[in-house]
Amino acid sequence: MPAADRADIASLDLEQLADALADLGQPSFRRGQLVAWLYGRLAPSFDAMSNLPGALRADLEERYSLVHPELAEVQRSADGTRKYLWRLADGVLIESVGIPAGDRLTVCYSTQAGCAMGCTFCATGRGGFVRDLLPGEMVWQVALVADDFKTRASNAVAMGQGEPFNNYDATLAALRLMNDKQGPAIGARHLTISTCGVIPGIERLAHEPEQFTLAVSLHSAVQATRDRIMPGVRRWQLDRLRATLIDYTQRTGRRPTLEFALIGGQNDTTAEVSALVNFARGWMCHVNLIPVNPVEGTGTGRPSDSRVAEVAALLTAAGIETSVRTERGTDIEAACGQLTQRHRPSAG
Ligand code: SF4
């Protein structure tokens, strides 16, 4: 089959991998072997899958392409964080970040190349949407970063470029591949999806059987502010978002995280903090305050440490579980989209 007509093996979810092997007359245990080679051992080709029969390797080669993301650049922060820029098979650039902490490694991966949501504080949002990623392109980011750290990933977070719920099916397929014991084998609770508040996605996730973790980028509980800084979610207003999240907690028994990037002078004011308290009070959530990394050209800045501590204290006093995320990778532009922007000649 001409190379251009072959399907990308990275497009297949677990069920489709099983069907593909069944079509080739293979017993069911072959799926585990194939997943292990693709996403556990990072085989660079079907031919390298040495415990598969030669005829099967040839059949797979005939029908499917297998092209790993190619490393275009890696930046290493003094704090151990590493940021990766990958070039996909079609030349598209995406980013991942590896964040080590003790014996844990968290990989932040992209679910789309670019993003259509247009958040004003985000470099990816400024670059626009390019395309959805395939499930395997997400899993490979996690596996390749773990390989670079010479360890396994303990946690993976869909918090790189893109809105995961705008690419729902592929993201869920990737989570199931990451969770598979033959692949990266990351526990479901350690697989986090971070959405900017796409309500239909939250509703769907509430009905999935796995214990995946949900994080919502809130960033303001004042409707006018949120409409301005996150224009892509204007259609899903805050009261409906809160009701959907409460329903999610009741249905799943799981506690979502509300991510709140504190932007100096914008969403750290008294009015903003009291709206956040009102939004988060009285139901099972966790607020994660993130003093924001400066993004060149967006006019955003970091609030003072004392203001961050005050905001955390106000939330805690209202009975809201709160943490402050330590900034990592500031010296390597770890905010999403910053590395890609530098590689795009047209980007500002
Ligand atoms: S913050 Fe996330 S959802 Fe918003 S533009 Fe950036 S990548 Fe998209």
Boltz pocket constraint, residues with backbone or C-beta under 6 A from the ligand:
constraints:
  - pocket:
      binder: B
      contacts: [[A, 114], [A, 115], [A, 116], [A, 117], [A, 118], [A, 119], [A, 122], [A, 123], [A, 124], [A, 125], [A, 126], [A, 160], [A, 161], [A, 162], [A, 163], [A, 196], [A, 336]]
      max_distance: 6.0
